[in-house]
Amino acid sequence: MTALGLAEAPRDHPLSYPGAWPEESVLLDGDRLSPLTRLTFPDRVPVLAVGSNACPAQLRHKMRQYEISSPIPLVKAKVTGIDVGVSAHVSGMGYVSASPFRVRGFTRELFVTWLDPAQLAAVDASEGVQAPSGAYDRVLLPASDVPVELESGEVLDGAHLYVSRRGVLHDGSGTPRRHPGERPLLAELLAESPRLRELFGSTPEEFCARARGDWDLCVRGTRLFAEEGRTTASGLEKYVSDQQTGSPGSGASLSPPLM
């Protein structure tokens, strides 16, 4: 991954969020990326990545935390019906994360991560799915609502997706804000809010340094987004149900890190 410029994980370098994505479908196996010989894996769960879960270094970081070494296929796909917005919460990892929002008819390229039960449990934990105060729910999107087309032309029957429990940030007009990358995002947010600058400083560097590992401060920042009326619905709330962690292939819950 180092030779390809894909070795830097946002969990170690928050301003790099969402991290570097591969240019093509690959198999992540430890520190190596290899070409794939197939694009579907019936014994695994397909999970769309809209943020750092498409970054091989971030996935490697998460798997190592739980001592998981099995390979992960990352498959490029055309996804219709969602775009990448900004979750309305401040992560204890030191950044403001991505989160999807509904856009009917809009198509963009994303990666499908095919996860085995242990890998799925690890990513669920990293997103706080099992935690009452966690940031995300995992939902299953039917192909009839959000088609996911692989490079082969095959359309998946459905795919899982992590949806922010707190909604997404909007652009001032009520329309969900697109995630432009961490540095420009934080510069925009800090410029727009004196109260946010009081909490996190005036630069993206200060924001990340103050937020990283300070759970109480992150909670205050998350609350401020709502108090200042910066949040809106993602349009994906209808898919959230009591079933989101009980789908076929899901693994046992793990203790979550800071989200």
Backbone bond lengths (Angstrom), bond angles and torsions (degrees), N, CA, C in turn:
res aa  C-N    CA-C-N  psi(-1)  N-CA   C-N-CA  omega(-1)  CA-C   N-CA-C  phi
1 M - - - 1.459 - - 1.519 111.98 -
2 T 1.304 116.22 -31.04 1.461 119.77 -179.77 1.527 111.37 -60.37
3 A 1.322 116.51 -44.03 1.459 120.75 -179.01 1.523 111.91 -63.56
4 L 1.328 117.11 -27.09 1.463 121.33 -179.10 1.525 112.48 -93.13
5 G 1.332 117.65 0.40 1.452 120.86 -178.84 1.517 113.60 73.38
6 L 1.343 116.72 28.09 1.457 121.60 -174.93 1.527 112.71 -118.09
7 A 1.315 117.39 19.36 1.469 120.35 -171.64 1.525 113.98 -93.86
8 E 1.334 119.25 -4.39 1.466 121.74 -174.69 1.524 110.28 -95.00
9 A 1.319 116.37 120.11 1.462 121.63 -179.28 1.526 110.65 -93.91
10 P 1.326 118.86 132.85 1.468 120.86 176.28 1.521 113.84 -57.41
11 R 1.334 117.83 -25.18 1.467 119.03 177.52 1.525 111.18 -66.68
12 D 1.316 117.42 -23.95 1.458 121.32 174.91 1.524 111.82 -96.07
13 H 1.319 117.52 -25.25 1.468 123.58 -176.37 1.527 108.32 -135.09
14 P 1.337 117.92 82.39 1.464 121.27 -171.05 1.527 115.15 -56.23
15 L 1.336 117.32 -34.50 1.464 118.61 -178.38 1.520 112.98 -71.34
16 S 1.333 117.24 -9.93 1.458 120.01 177.15 1.527 112.08 -84.67
17 Y 1.350 117.58 -6.54 1.462 121.10 -177.99 1.531 110.89 -53.70
18 P 1.333 120.37 137.27 1.470 128.50 7.50 1.527 114.21 -87.12
19 G 1.310 118.18 12.49 1.449 121.08 -179.42 1.519 111.71 86.27
20 A 1.325 115.14 169.97 1.458 121.21 -179.35 1.526 110.43 -81.56
21 W 1.327 115.97 132.84 1.454 122.35 177.48 1.530 109.82 -100.05
22 P 1.324 118.26 152.18 1.466 119.90 175.06 1.526 110.99 -65.10
23 E 1.314 115.95 160.56 1.455 120.70 176.73 1.519 112.17 -87.20
24 E 1.334 117.07 -15.16 1.455 120.99 -178.70 1.521 109.52 -148.50
25 S 1.327 116.14 172.32 1.458 120.93 178.15 1.524 110.07 -63.25
26 V 1.342 115.82 136.26 1.467 120.15 -175.50 1.515 110.45 -145.21
27 L 1.322 114.80 164.36 1.458 122.76 170.54 1.520 108.12 -108.01
28 L 1.332 116.56 118.64 1.465 122.16 176.31 1.523 108.18 -86.70
29 D 1.318 115.82 117.69 1.463 121.49 -178.58 1.525 107.89 -134.91
30 G 1.332 115.62 94.13 1.458 120.18 -175.90 1.517 111.08 66.78
31 D 1.333 116.50 -119.06 1.462 121.69 179.48 1.525 112.47 -97.23
32 R 1.325 116.84 7.86 1.453 120.66 -174.24 1.525 111.44 -117.06
33 L 1.336 114.77 148.39 1.454 122.12 172.42 1.523 108.25 -117.42
34 S 1.323 116.34 131.72 1.455 121.15 -178.34 1.524 109.51 -128.34
35 P 1.340 117.16 155.19 1.470 119.79 175.48 1.526 110.93 -64.34
36 L 1.321 116.09 152.01 1.459 121.21 177.83 1.521 110.23 -93.96
37 T 1.314 115.71 145.44 1.462 121.13 176.73 1.527 111.08 -98.37
38 R 1.335 117.03 -10.65 1.464 121.58 175.02 1.521 108.41 -151.53
39 L 1.336 116.35 165.98 1.458 120.86 -172.75 1.522 113.85 -114.95
40 T 1.304 118.18 -11.75 1.466 121.10 178.67 1.515 110.02 -122.55
41 F 1.332 115.43 150.77 1.466 122.12 -175.38 1.529 108.08 -140.96
42 P 1.338 116.90 89.03 1.467 121.19 -172.67 1.521 115.04 -58.16
43 D 1.330 117.97 -23.52 1.463 120.62 -178.92 1.528 112.40 -88.96
44 R 1.327 117.20 5.65 1.462 121.96 -179.49 1.525 110.40 -122.83
45 V 1.334 116.22 169.47 1.460 122.58 -178.59 1.532 109.21 -103.51
46 P 1.343 118.56 124.91 1.463 120.72 177.99 1.530 111.21 -80.41
47 V 1.328 116.16 122.84 1.462 121.80 -178.04 1.527 108.77 -126.82
48 L 1.317 117.20 120.79 1.461 121.11 177.91 1.528 110.40 -71.23
49 A 1.318 115.98 137.94 1.466 122.06 176.97 1.521 109.23 -108.93
50 V 1.330 116.77 121.52 1.461 120.26 178.71 1.523 112.35 -109.45
51 G 1.333 116.83 -9.42 1.463 120.97 -179.07 1.505 110.61 -133.27
52 S 1.323 116.34 -128.08 1.462 120.66 -173.13 1.516 113.45 -74.00
53 N 1.338 118.55 -9.63 1.464 118.87 176.73 1.525 112.35 -71.24
54 A 1.324 117.32 -7.92 1.465 120.85 172.10 1.524 111.45 -93.21
55 C 1.321 117.29 -0.72 1.471 122.85 179.17 1.529 108.16 -93.18
56 P 1.329 118.65 114.86 1.463 120.09 -177.52 1.529 113.53 -54.85
57 A 1.331 117.40 -39.13 1.467 119.70 -179.21 1.522 111.43 -65.69
58 Q 1.325 117.09 -35.79 1.465 120.10 177.98 1.527 110.59 -68.38
59 L 1.332 116.41 -42.67 1.457 119.52 177.26 1.523 110.82 -61.72
60 R 1.329 116.44 -43.01 1.465 120.54 178.18 1.532 110.19 -59.54
61 H 1.328 116.98 -43.20 1.460 122.10 178.77 1.530 110.49 -58.84
62 K 1.333 116.38 -46.75 1.461 120.11 -178.57 1.524 111.46 -65.28
63 M 1.329 116.92 -42.06 1.465 119.66 -178.33 1.531 111.06 -66.76
64 R 1.322 117.17 -40.14 1.466 119.90 -179.28 1.512 111.25 -64.87
65 Q 1.324 117.00 -30.43 1.464 120.15 179.18 1.527 110.98 -60.07
66 Y 1.322 115.93 -31.47 1.462 120.78 -179.15 1.525 112.12 -110.34
67 E 1.325 116.01 16.67 1.473 122.81 176.17 1.524 111.65 55.90
68 I 1.315 116.22 44.05 1.458 123.13 177.43 1.522 108.41 -105.41
69 S 1.314 117.24 127.25 1.465 120.66 -174.62 1.526 113.51 -120.32
70 S 1.317 118.69 0.54 1.463 120.64 -178.39 1.529 111.15 -68.83
71 P 1.339 117.88 145.97 1.467 121.38 -177.65 1.533 112.49 -65.73
72 I 1.330 115.57 156.69 1.468 121.86 178.89 1.532 108.85 -127.10
73 P 1.332 119.01 120.33 1.467 121.03 172.24 1.529 110.68 -77.55
74 L 1.331 116.13 132.25 1.460 122.55 172.24 1.528 106.85 -116.08
75 V 1.334 116.39 116.76 1.457 121.80 -172.22 1.524 109.79 -117.10
76 K 1.320 115.94 124.82 1.461 120.76 179.53 1.531 109.55 -71.45
77 A 1.343 115.62 140.29 1.462 120.51 -177.44 1.527 110.29 -147.80
78 K 1.328 115.13 155.97 1.455 121.88 169.97 1.518 107.65 -95.70
79 V 1.326 115.14 123.70 1.464 120.94 -175.30 1.523 108.32 -117.80
80 T 1.313 116.57 127.01 1.461 121.99 -178.79 1.517 110.17 -111.24
81 G 1.332 115.84 125.59 1.456 120.15 174.65 1.504 116.00 118.78
82 I 1.353 117.97 -7.49 1.461 120.06 177.00 1.522 110.16 -138.70
83 D 1.329 115.31 158.05 1.458 122.05 171.18 1.526 107.71 -134.22
84 V 1.332 115.89 174.43 1.465 121.51 -174.71 1.521 109.94 -99.51
85 G 1.325 115.97 113.78 1.450 121.92 178.23 1.519 111.74 -109.78
86 V 1.329 115.71 -157.42 1.460 123.09 -174.21 1.521 109.52 -120.84
87 S 1.310 117.68 119.24 1.456 120.89 177.80 1.527 110.26 -63.92
88 A 1.323 115.94 139.11 1.468 120.87 -176.44 1.520 110.67 -83.79
89 H 1.327 116.00 51.37 1.456 119.49 174.48 1.524 109.42 -150.40
90 V 1.317 115.86 157.45 1.460 122.44 176.23 1.519 107.67 -101.16
91 S 1.316 117.07 124.80 1.456 121.99 -177.30 1.517 111.54 -83.15
92 G 1.327 115.58 142.81 1.455 120.49 174.47 1.509 113.29 -66.40
93 M 1.332 117.72 -8.87 1.457 121.76 174.04 1.525 112.14 -77.58
94 G 1.342 116.39 -10.25 1.459 119.69 174.86 1.510 115.04 104.87
95 Y 1.334 116.91 10.66 1.461 118.78 179.96 1.525 110.31 -137.66
96 V 1.331 115.57 170.73 1.455 122.71 171.74 1.527 106.71 -103.52
97 S 1.320 116.29 117.88 1.459 122.10 -167.24 1.532 112.71 -81.36
98 A 1.318 114.22 167.43 1.457 121.92 172.61 1.521 110.14 -83.29
99 S 1.325 116.05 156.54 1.453 122.55 173.65 1.519 107.92 -155.89
100 P 1.334 118.00 144.51 1.467 119.35 -177.03 1.515 112.63 -77.24
101 F 1.337 115.50 158.34 1.450 121.19 169.83 1.529 108.45 -141.43
102 R 1.299 115.36 157.32 1.460 122.34 -173.49 1.528 110.52 -79.37
103 V 1.322 116.40 129.81 1.467 122.61 172.58 1.527 106.76 -140.25
104 R 1.299 117.65 99.50 1.452 121.17 -175.53 1.533 110.89 -63.04
105 G 1.330 115.25 130.60 1.455 120.61 176.16 1.506 115.43 84.73
106 F 1.334 117.70 -8.18 1.466 121.09 -178.84 1.521 109.34 -86.48
107 T 1.340 116.44 134.59 1.458 121.40 -179.29 1.516 110.73 -121.10
108 R 1.322 116.84 135.69 1.458 121.81 176.05 1.525 109.26 -148.35
109 E 1.332 115.35 162.86 1.463 120.30 178.35 1.520 110.68 -86.01
110 L 1.319 115.69 133.22 1.451 123.02 173.84 1.528 107.40 -138.19
111 F 1.323 115.81 175.56 1.460 120.26 175.36 1.527 110.17 -108.32
112 V 1.331 114.59 142.24 1.456 121.89 169.05 1.521 107.28 -99.35
113 T 1.323 116.31 121.60 1.466 120.31 172.38 1.521 107.41 -94.97
114 W 1.332 116.27 126.12 1.467 121.40 179.20 1.521 107.73 -97.33
115 L 1.349 116.88 109.00 1.455 121.96 -169.66 1.525 112.03 -110.34
116 D 1.338 115.30 136.64 1.461 119.34 172.96 1.533 107.79 -81.26
117 P 1.337 119.16 172.33 1.473 120.36 -174.06 1.529 114.38 -55.62
118 A 1.341 117.78 -42.16 1.464 119.68 -179.45 1.522 111.07 -67.63
119 Q 1.337 116.56 -41.62 1.465 120.55 178.58 1.523 110.86 -63.98
120 L 1.333 116.48 -41.73 1.462 120.38 179.81 1.521 110.76 -62.93
121 A 1.322 117.11 -41.66 1.465 120.49 178.17 1.524 110.87 -62.85
122 A 1.344 116.96 -38.04 1.464 120.60 179.49 1.527 111.58 -66.83
123 V 1.332 116.67 -43.77 1.462 119.02 179.68 1.525 110.31 -69.79
124 D 1.337 117.37 -39.74 1.469 119.28 173.92 1.524 111.09 -54.57
125 A 1.325 116.46 -45.09 1.462 120.03 179.68 1.516 111.76 -62.92
126 S 1.333 116.46 -40.07 1.467 119.98 -179.08 1.521 111.92 -66.15
127 E 1.353 116.60 -24.64 1.461 121.22 179.99 1.529 112.12 -97.52
128 G 1.330 116.62 -0.95 1.460 120.14 176.69 1.516 114.46 75.95
129 V 1.337 117.76 23.01 1.459 120.64 -175.62 1.524 112.44 -59.56
130 Q 1.324 117.31 -41.00 1.460 121.03 -176.66 1.529 113.09 -85.59
131 A 1.327 117.48 -12.02 1.462 121.12 -174.76 1.529 110.99 -89.45
132 P 1.331 118.33 134.81 1.466 120.42 178.87 1.529 112.98 -56.86
133 S 1.328 117.13 -33.65 1.467 120.48 179.64 1.521 112.16 -99.70
134 G 1.333 117.17 15.41 1.450 121.08 -177.55 1.521 113.09 -66.67
135 A 1.326 115.42 163.53 1.454 120.77 -173.29 1.523 113.49 -85.99
136 Y 1.330 118.00 -28.36 1.465 120.31 -169.61 1.522 112.40 -131.78
137 D 1.336 114.78 152.47 1.449 123.40 164.58 1.526 107.92 -108.72
138 R 1.325 116.04 148.74 1.473 119.71 172.76 1.519 108.41 -100.38
139 V 1.340 116.45 128.63 1.454 121.92 -177.69 1.521 109.34 -123.28
140 L 1.318 115.89 159.14 1.456 122.21 174.41 1.520 108.38 -105.36
141 L 1.341 116.21 121.90 1.454 121.93 179.73 1.530 109.26 -97.73
142 P 1.328 118.59 123.00 1.465 119.90 177.04 1.523 111.21 -72.40
143 A 1.331 115.52 149.14 1.465 120.17 -179.15 1.525 112.02 -62.07
144 S 1.327 116.86 -26.89 1.464 119.84 179.67 1.520 112.29 -66.10
145 D 1.334 117.20 -25.82 1.466 121.43 -179.93 1.527 111.96 -98.21
146 V 1.334 116.65 -43.16 1.469 121.84 -177.30 1.532 108.28 -132.70
147 P 1.335 117.82 88.37 1.464 120.00 179.07 1.529 111.40 -66.70
148 V 1.320 115.60 136.20 1.464 122.48 176.40 1.527 106.97 -119.76
149 E 1.339 115.56 107.45 1.459 121.00 -175.07 1.526 110.17 -105.31
150 L 1.324 116.75 121.81 1.459 121.58 178.90 1.522 110.56 -78.58
151 E 1.326 115.55 169.52 1.465 120.33 -178.77 1.521 112.40 -61.30
152 S 1.325 116.94 -23.61 1.464 121.77 177.89 1.519 112.85 -76.20
153 G 1.332 116.44 -10.10 1.455 121.08 -175.04 1.510 113.15 95.44
154 E 1.326 117.32 -10.86 1.461 121.27 178.79 1.521 110.51 -69.56
155 V 1.333 117.05 136.28 1.462 122.82 176.47 1.520 108.48 -104.51
156 L 1.323 116.81 125.47 1.463 120.80 -179.10 1.524 110.93 -67.19
157 D 1.323 116.08 151.54 1.464 120.73 176.44 1.518 111.46 -66.02
158 G 1.305 116.51 -26.39 1.459 122.56 179.64 1.512 108.54 178.17
159 A 1.319 116.57 166.22 1.464 120.73 178.35 1.514 109.04 -148.98
160 H 1.322 115.49 149.75 1.457 121.31 178.57 1.529 110.67 -86.03
161 L 1.318 114.93 159.09 1.463 120.89 -175.72 1.523 108.38 -155.70
162 Y 1.341 116.82 142.99 1.456 121.87 175.68 1.529 109.18 -93.53
163 V 1.335 115.84 124.90 1.464 123.42 -175.41 1.523 108.98 -118.37
164 S 1.317 116.53 130.96 1.465 120.45 -177.55 1.517 111.59 -65.51
165 R 1.326 115.80 133.36 1.456 121.19 177.39 1.524 112.33 -72.59
166 R 1.319 117.11 -17.88 1.473 120.77 -176.13 1.521 112.61 -104.01
167 G 1.319 116.90 9.84 1.448 119.89 -177.10 1.514 111.27 79.45
168 V 1.319 115.83 -165.57 1.459 121.91 -178.54 1.522 109.86 -125.30
169 L 1.315 115.87 160.86 1.466 120.21 175.63 1.523 109.84 -78.72
170 H 1.340 115.79 145.30 1.464 119.06 176.79 1.522 110.67 -106.47
171 D 1.332 115.99 172.34 1.469 121.62 -172.29 1.524 113.61 -92.59
172 G 1.330 116.55 9.35 1.458 120.47 -178.30 1.512 112.75 107.25
173 S 1.332 115.66 -20.87 1.458 120.47 179.67 1.524 111.80 -105.78
174 G 1.330 116.16 -0.09 1.450 120.57 -176.20 1.515 113.46 98.26
175 T 1.330 116.76 -12.14 1.458 121.51 178.12 1.526 109.26 -81.96
176 P 1.339 118.40 133.70 1.466 119.03 178.93 1.518 112.53 -53.80
177 R 1.317 114.77 136.50 1.461 122.45 179.34 1.523 108.97 -80.41
178 R 1.322 117.15 134.71 1.462 120.82 175.80 1.524 109.73 -80.78
179 H 1.330 115.66 145.64 1.466 120.26 -179.85 1.529 109.00 -81.43
180 P 1.349 118.16 114.40 1.462 120.98 -176.35 1.521 114.47 -91.90
181 G 1.334 117.56 3.82 1.461 121.99 -168.47 1.513 108.24 108.62
182 E 1.318 117.03 152.53 1.461 120.22 -166.99 1.518 114.07 -66.07
183 R 1.313 117.82 -46.51 1.470 119.10 -176.04 1.532 111.97 -61.09
184 P 1.349 119.65 -52.41 1.465 118.09 177.95 1.520 113.08 -64.64
185 L 1.340 117.84 -34.28 1.461 119.63 178.70 1.521 111.07 -62.18
186 L 1.323 117.26 -50.18 1.457 119.74 -178.33 1.520 111.70 -64.41
187 A 1.331 117.16 -37.15 1.469 120.01 177.31 1.526 109.99 -60.72
188 E 1.327 117.10 -42.58 1.464 121.00 179.00 1.527 111.28 -65.23
189 L 1.325 116.91 -47.87 1.457 120.39 -176.84 1.523 111.62 -63.51
190 L 1.326 117.14 -42.74 1.462 120.50 179.93 1.530 111.21 -66.37
191 A 1.328 117.18 -37.87 1.468 120.22 179.68 1.527 111.45 -65.79
192 E 1.324 116.58 -28.70 1.457 121.35 -175.65 1.529 113.39 -85.02
193 S 1.332 119.10 -16.87 1.461 120.27 -170.52 1.521 112.71 -137.11
194 P 1.335 117.81 107.05 1.469 120.04 174.22 1.521 112.58 -59.06
195 R 1.327 116.99 -36.54 1.467 119.75 -179.28 1.531 111.25 -67.11
196 L 1.326 116.57 -34.69 1.465 119.47 176.95 1.525 110.14 -67.21
197 R 1.346 116.36 -37.04 1.472 119.91 177.77 1.516 111.12 -66.43
198 E 1.330 117.66 -34.74 1.458 120.35 177.29 1.525 111.05 -61.55
199 L 1.319 116.44 -37.29 1.459 120.39 -178.30 1.521 112.91 -79.14
200 F 1.347 116.32 -43.08 1.461 120.41 -166.77 1.529 114.84 -117.85
201 G 1.336 118.53 2.50 1.456 119.48 -178.56 1.512 111.67 91.02
202 S 1.316 116.39 -179.44 1.461 121.18 -171.17 1.520 114.29 -102.86
203 T 1.331 118.28 -4.25 1.458 120.90 -177.66 1.531 110.27 -127.22
204 P 1.326 118.07 157.42 1.467 120.37 175.16 1.526 112.52 -56.70
205 E 1.317 116.65 -37.17 1.468 119.71 179.36 1.524 111.27 -62.76
206 E 1.341 116.45 -44.48 1.465 119.48 178.20 1.523 110.98 -64.21
207 F 1.326 116.21 -41.14 1.465 120.38 179.80 1.524 109.99 -55.90
208 C 1.319 116.94 -52.85 1.468 120.72 -176.76 1.527 111.47 -62.44
209 A 1.328 116.03 -41.77 1.461 119.69 -177.96 1.526 111.37 -65.04
210 R 1.323 117.05 -39.59 1.462 120.07 -178.94 1.529 111.81 -75.15
211 A 1.324 116.55 -38.73 1.466 120.80 -175.57 1.518 112.09 -73.00
212 R 1.319 117.34 -34.72 1.453 121.07 -171.17 1.535 111.49 -62.07
213 G 1.313 116.08 114.29 1.454 122.18 176.24 1.515 115.41 81.04
214 D 1.351 118.65 -2.61 1.465 121.20 -179.79 1.524 108.41 -101.46
215 W 1.330 115.44 87.60 1.456 120.33 -173.67 1.527 111.74 -61.90
216 D 1.323 117.89 -42.11 1.466 120.15 -178.82 1.526 110.94 -62.18
217 L 1.321 117.04 -41.47 1.462 119.99 179.33 1.521 110.53 -66.11
218 C 1.318 117.22 -39.87 1.467 120.45 178.99 1.529 111.00 -63.01
219 V 1.332 116.67 -39.02 1.466 120.34 176.86 1.520 110.11 -63.22
220 R 1.329 117.73 -40.62 1.472 120.66 178.26 1.523 110.76 -64.89
221 G 1.326 117.05 -39.89 1.464 120.05 177.91 1.514 112.00 -65.50
222 T 1.330 116.28 -41.34 1.461 120.95 177.41 1.521 110.63 -61.98
223 R 1.327 115.96 -43.87 1.461 120.29 178.82 1.531 110.94 -63.29
224 L 1.320 116.68 -36.54 1.463 120.64 -179.42 1.521 111.35 -63.67
225 F 1.331 118.07 -39.24 1.463 120.32 177.53 1.528 110.28 -53.86
226 A 1.340 116.09 -44.92 1.464 120.03 -179.71 1.527 111.32 -70.49
227 E 1.335 117.01 -42.04 1.472 120.45 -178.36 1.522 111.60 -62.19
228 E 1.318 116.90 -35.04 1.465 120.19 -179.16 1.525 112.62 -87.22
229 G 1.316 117.64 5.68 1.455 121.16 176.69 1.510 114.02 69.20
230 R 1.349 116.56 31.65 1.461 120.29 -177.16 1.521 113.44 -89.86
231 T 1.331 117.85 -6.08 1.455 120.32 -172.24 1.524 111.88 -101.19
232 T 1.331 115.11 154.77 1.455 121.64 175.03 1.523 108.22 -148.03
233 A 1.312 116.73 167.34 1.456 121.05 178.78 1.522 110.42 -71.77
234 S 1.324 116.22 150.31 1.465 120.85 178.92 1.521 112.43 -84.36
235 G 1.321 117.40 -16.23 1.451 121.05 -174.76 1.512 112.95 82.97
236 L 1.345 116.39 0.78 1.464 121.31 -179.47 1.525 111.95 -108.92
237 E 1.320 116.27 5.73 1.458 119.94 -174.49 1.532 112.54 -62.27
238 K 1.323 117.34 -29.18 1.465 119.27 -176.43 1.528 112.41 -64.81
239 Y 1.341 116.91 -20.02 1.463 119.68 -179.09 1.532 112.65 -84.03
240 V 1.328 115.66 -11.40 1.460 119.60 -179.10 1.530 108.73 -78.48
241 S 1.296 116.51 127.28 1.467 120.90 179.35 1.516 109.36 -150.49
242 D 1.292 116.37 178.20 1.461 121.09 177.97 1.520 112.30 -68.76
243 Q 1.337 117.27 -7.10 1.456 121.29 -176.35 1.521 112.97 -89.84
244 Q 1.348 119.31 -7.64 1.452 118.93 -165.37 1.515 114.77 -64.27
245 T 1.328 119.63 -22.09 1.463 119.91 178.59 1.520 112.45 -106.30
246 G 1.332 116.76 7.88 1.444 119.13 -176.76 1.513 113.99 -116.64
247 S 1.337 118.23 21.05 1.451 122.09 -178.01 1.519 110.67 -76.14
248 P 1.325 117.38 160.29 1.461 119.57 179.06 1.523 111.26 -56.73
249 G 1.297 115.52 135.54 1.460 120.22 177.43 1.505 114.16 93.68
250 S 1.328 118.27 -7.98 1.455 119.13 -179.53 1.510 109.53 -75.09
251 G 1.322 115.45 147.53 1.453 120.11 -176.49 1.507 112.27 -101.75
252 A 1.297 115.26 -176.05 1.462 120.19 178.21 1.518 109.81 -68.38
253 S 1.328 116.06 152.49 1.453 119.43 -179.95 1.522 110.77 -72.19
254 L 1.318 114.57 149.91 1.457 121.74 176.84 1.518 108.92 -122.86
255 S 1.317 116.73 159.15 1.454 120.00 178.36 1.519 109.50 -68.98
256 P 1.351 117.91 129.83 1.460 119.93 -176.71 1.518 112.33 -79.76
257 P 1.348 116.85 148.31 1.463 121.31 168.87 1.518 108.17 -84.81
258 L 1.321 116.77 -173.43 1.457 119.75 171.73 1.510 109.24 -62.24
259 M 1.335 117.85 134.54 1.454 120.99 -176.05 1.520 111.60 -98.04
